[in-house]
Amino acid sequence: MTELNGFLAPLTPTGKSAIIPNMPWYYSGTLLTVEYLTEVANVRAILPADLELADEQPGAVAMIWADWQSCSEGGAELLDPIRSQYLEAFVVVRCKKDGVTYSRCVAIWVTKDFAIARGWFQGYPKKLGSVHVTRLFNHGKASPRLEAGAKLGASLSAYDHRLASAIVTLREPSETNGFVNGHKMLHSRWMPSIVPGAGNSLDQLITMGGVDADLGQAWAGDAELTLGDSQWDELNSILPVKTILGGYYREVGVTFNGGSLIEDRSLNN
């Protein structure tokens, strides 16, 4: 009998049709970040009951636009760029578990199916969306340069409804790219049982982070951020902006090669 292969479905004898290839996965791209404060109660409401608020600035939120190019071992996707390039916009808060502070993605929209599959495997709650962000090139007149005064815009829509708009005006080089998205991620991987009322077939709390980080110079600046809702997506209603803390821009490179299991609750269902 022929063996079926693939990291995720669909499985085939060759494994070539799998929506995503085997790890490790390599990422190169840019991050445009707006950090802000919301009411602490809003962050508490979006966290599972067994996770605690961060000790410092528990109401802090990061809204991040990422312009990615990614590939697996060998880089074959780079020669078929539609399989390597995508954008995403995501929302990060911080939380605490067993005395350790983590970052946690609570909402995210991406532009490609393979990014959705990869994210669900990692515990990111990815949905399909329309994401755009100003690209920065250091030649020509159709781009800001990486310098003080550069203005970068970003937008997020889903199902043709605008959910977020941002403008970041760079001011100066920075030692950091913000603090909200600066920890290992703490995510939930779950899948309801096919049997109604039987709980979850998969229910895991996991942690993960990138390795081999190759980071460009971070820039800090001033930011504007407008959030919205639709009948299909919640953003402004769950994490509304109270106070803008600032904006950041950075070019980054990172490798993902798996995570660690914190708790497997599916064994108790």
C-alpha positions, 0 to 999 in steps of 0.5 A: 500500500502506498504511504501518504505524505505531507506535513498537513493536508492534503496528503498525497504519495509525494507530499507536494500538495500539502498546504504547508511544507515541513519545518523549519520555516524562514521569514524575512520582512518588516514590522510596522507596530502601533502600541496603545493602552486599552482598559485593563478589563478589556485585556482580561476579557480576551484572555482565558480564565487561567491566564493572568494579566501582566504585572506592568502596563497590563492594558498595553496592546500592539497592533502590528502590520507585517510584510513577509517573505517566507520559505522552507528548507531549500527556498524553493518558494522564493522562485515562485513568489506567490507561495512565499509573499504575504501580509498580515495584521495582528493584535498582541497583548501580554499575559502571565502563566506560572510567574512567566510573562508572555505575548499572546496574539488574540486577533490576526488577518492574513492574505494567503491560505498557507499562512492561515494553515501555518498559523492554526498549527502554531495557535494563531487565530488567523482569518483571511483579510485584505492587508496593506502597508507602505513599503520603504525603499531607499531609492526613488520618489515613490517611497519614504526613506528610512529616516526621521520624518518618514511617514508609513501608512497601513490598513486592514479590511475583512469581507470588504469592511475596514477594521484598522487604519494607521499612520506612523511617523518615524522620529529616531532610531530606537533600542527596541521595537516596543515591549508588548510583542517582546516575549515568547508567545503563549497560544492555544491550539484547539479543535472541537470534537466532531461529536456535538457536545463532546468538548475539544479533540485538541486543547493544548496550551503551547509556547513558542518563539523564533530563533536565529533572529536577524534584526535591523535597526528599530525606529520609533515614532509617533502614531495614529490608529483607528479601529473598527468592527463589522458584523463578522469581525470584532476589533474596536469593540473588544480592544478600543484605543484609550491612549496611543503609546507610540509607533515602531518600524523594523526589518526582521528575519527569524526562523520557526522550528517548533514550540513547547507544550505547556499543558495538554488539556485535551487529555481531560476531555 
